[in-house]
Amino acid sequence: MVTSVSHRVAQNYGYDRMFEHDERYVRAEEWMDAVSRLWESRELALAALRIVASPAAFLSDQHSSRRIEVCDAALT
């Protein structure tokens, strides 16, 4: 996984400079944990419903780590 290539990329996200190497990979791991939980919740919803009638049918997920917080997210 490539976490960044330059300070200009970090500036696109509101940071002055990119984070140090180790911090970038810790952040990337936390981000992937949050995304994986959302993917898992979507798969559970699909398995339980077999067909999806509305976006509300997807399970919402919450995830919190030191750097990332996801509240009431759902993949539709």
Buried (B, 14 or more C-beta within 10 A) or exposed (E): EEBBEEEEEBEEEEEEEBBEEEEBEBBBBBBEEBBEBBEEBBEEBBEEEEEEEEEEBBBBBEBEBEEBEBEEBBBE
